[in-house]
Amino acid sequence: MYKVDSALRLDVRIHPFRAGIDTRGAVAARIACARPTPGKPPVIKESNVTSEQMHALASKLARVKSEQNIAAAMTIYHPDIELAAPSFDARQCGAAAVEQGLQVFFALFPDYQIELHKTAYQGATMLASGQVRVTPHVPGQACPCVSVPVFLELEFRDARIYRETFFLDAGLLCRRAGIAPEQLRAAAAEAQRALKQTEVRAC
């Protein structure tokens, strides 16, 4: 059973890039002070991290990522960090891969801002809902700053964030920004190529 800051009902719709804007998958999360199923007591994971510590780390991560400060973010992530963004069909494992993924992400969303509104905790896991504001950087397009809901699942280990799953409606983001998912996907691919070229020149 989750310890919640307040009763929270989240219904986040995900539009995977690979499926396009017309195909909807759904991720629903219900967090409430619900009674356990009769005969099936809730399984509570043992944890040496408190909800206060988890909240402090998540809040710090939100702040430094809103500053696009990758170096500071990497001090909050565990060395074996796993970062997944299903709506962008993206997953990175390990500090080096996550750092590169953040470089591409911030190239795509250079003014990324996130605010966390509601949270819930169980063991070493934290769930949070909030709002993201971004201006997509798409070559040839003058995109407006848009705001969309976000849902995070964070797992903690050794007083750091060990796993982050980032749910955001990419289809809604594209519609509000006036672009097609294919354009955002192409911009992400271009940012990835530019990063690789930079790494080659550095060598």
C-alpha positions in Angstrom: 0.0 0.0 0.0 1.4 3.4 -1.0 1.9 6.2 1.5 0.3 9.2 -0.3 0.6 12.9 0.2 -3.0 13.1 -1.0 -5.5 10.9 -2.8 -4.3 10.7 -6.3 -5.8 9.4 -9.5 -3.7 9.5 -12.6 -4.8 8.6 -16.2 -1.9 9.2 -18.5 -2.2 8.5 -22.2 0.9 7.6 -24.1 1.4 7.9 -27.8 4.5 5.9 -28.7 6.7 7.5 -31.4 6.9 4.2 -33.2 3.1 3.9 -33.4 2.4 7.4 -34.6 -0.2 9.9 -33.4 -3.2 7.8 -34.4 -2.3 4.8 -32.2 -2.9 5.2 -28.5 -1.5 3.0 -25.7 -2.7 3.7 -22.2 -0.8 3.8 -18.9 -3.1 4.1 -15.9 -1.8 4.5 -12.4 -4.2 4.5 -9.4 -2.7 5.5 -6.1 -5.1 5.7 -3.2 -5.5 4.7 0.5 -7.3 1.6 -0.6 -8.0 -1.4 1.5 -5.9 -4.5 0.6 -7.6 -7.3 -1.2 -9.0 -9.8 1.3 -6.6 -12.7 1.9 -3.8 -10.8 0.1 -2.0 -8.5 2.4 0.1 -5.9 0.6 3.8 -6.7 0.1 5.9 -3.9 1.6 9.5 -3.9 0.4 12.1 -3.3 3.0 13.9 -0.1 2.4 16.6 2.0 4.2 15.4 5.2 2.4 12.6 7.4 3.8 9.9 9.1 2.0 11.4 12.4 3.0 14.8 11.4 1.5 13.1 10.2 -1.7 11.1 13.5 -2.0 14.3 15.5 -1.4 16.2 13.7 -4.1 13.3 13.8 -6.6 12.9 17.5 -6.0 16.6 18.2 -6.4 16.6 16.2 -9.7 13.6 18.2 -11.0 15.4 21.4 -10.2 18.7 20.6 -11.8 17.0 19.1 -14.9 15.0 22.3 -15.2 18.3 24.0 -15.3 19.5 21.5 -17.9 22.4 20.7 -15.6 23.4 17.2 -16.7 26.5 17.0 -14.4 24.4 17.8 -11.3 21.7 15.2 -12.4 24.3 12.5 -12.7 25.3 13.0 -9.1 21.7 12.2 -8.1 21.5 9.1 -10.3 22.9 5.8 -9.2 26.0 4.6 -11.3 23.8 1.8 -12.6 20.9 4.2 -13.4 18.2 2.9 -15.8 16.2 5.7 -17.6 13.1 4.8 -19.7 10.7 7.1 -21.6 8.2 4.7 -23.2 6.4 7.5 -25.2 9.7 8.3 -26.9 10.6 4.6 -27.3 13.8 5.4 -25.4 15.7 3.4 -22.7 19.2 3.9 -21.4 21.2 1.8 -18.9 24.3 3.0 -17.1 25.6 6.4 -16.3 27.4 7.0 -19.7 24.3 6.0 -21.8 22.0 8.1 -19.6 24.3 11.1 -19.8 24.2 10.9 -23.6 20.5 10.5 -23.6 20.1 13.6 -21.5 22.3 15.5 -23.9 20.0 14.5 -26.8 16.9 15.3 -24.7 18.0 18.8 -23.8 19.1 19.5 -27.4 15.5 18.6 -28.3 13.9 20.5 -25.4 16.5 23.2 -24.5 14.2 25.0 -22.0 12.8 21.9 -20.3 11.0 22.7 -17.0 9.3 20.2 -14.7 7.2 20.7 -11.6 6.2 17.9 -9.3 2.7 18.2 -7.7 1.6 15.0 -6.0 3.6 12.0 -4.7 3.2 8.6 -3.3 5.7 6.2 -1.7 6.1 2.5 -1.1 9.4 0.9 0.1 12.1 2.4 -2.1 9.7 3.5 -4.8 8.2 6.9 -5.4 5.4 7.9 -7.8 4.8 11.5 -8.8 2.6 13.5 -11.1 3.4 16.9 -12.4 3.7 19.2 -15.3 6.3 19.7 -18.0 6.9 22.9 -20.0 9.0 22.7 -23.2 9.7 24.4 -26.5 10.5 21.7 -29.0 13.6 22.5 -31.1 12.6 21.3 -34.5 14.7 22.6 -37.5 12.5 24.8 -39.8 9.7 25.1 -37.2 8.9 27.9 -34.8 7.4 25.9 -32.0 5.6 27.5 -29.1 6.2 26.7 -25.4 3.8 24.0 -24.4 2.7 22.4 -21.1 1.8 18.7 -20.7 1.1 16.4 -17.8 3.9 14.0 -16.7 4.0 10.9 -14.5 7.2 9.6 -12.9 8.1 6.3 -11.3 11.4 6.4 -9.4 13.2 3.6 -7.6 16.0 4.3 -5.1 19.2 2.5 -4.1 22.2 3.5 -2.0 20.6 6.9 -1.4 20.4 7.7 -5.1 17.8 7.3 -7.9 18.4 3.9 -9.4 15.6 3.7 -12.0 13.4 6.4 -13.6 10.4 5.8 -15.8 9.2 9.0 -17.5 5.6 8.9 -18.9 4.6 11.8 -21.1 2.0 12.1 -23.8 4.2 12.7 -26.9 1.1 12.9 -29.1 -0.4 15.7 -27.0 2.9 17.5 -26.9 3.2 17.4 -30.7 -0.4 18.6 -31.2 0.1 21.5 -28.9 3.4 22.4 -30.5 1.9 22.2 -34.0 4.2 19.5 -35.3 3.9 15.9 -36.4 5.5 13.1 -34.4 7.6 12.3 -37.4 9.1 15.8 -37.2 10.0 15.4 -33.5 11.4 12.0 -34.1 13.6 13.4 -37.0 14.8 16.2 -34.8 15.8 13.7 -32.1 17.7 11.6 -34.6 19.5 14.7 -35.9 20.4 15.6 -32.3 21.8 12.1 -31.8 23.9 12.4 -35.0 25.2 15.8 -33.9 26.3 14.3 -30.6 28.1 11.5 -32.2 29.9 13.9 -34.6 31.0 15.9 -31.6 32.3 12.8 -29.9 34.3 11.8 -33.0 35.8 15.3 -33.3 36.8 15.2 -29.6 38.7 12.0 -30.2 
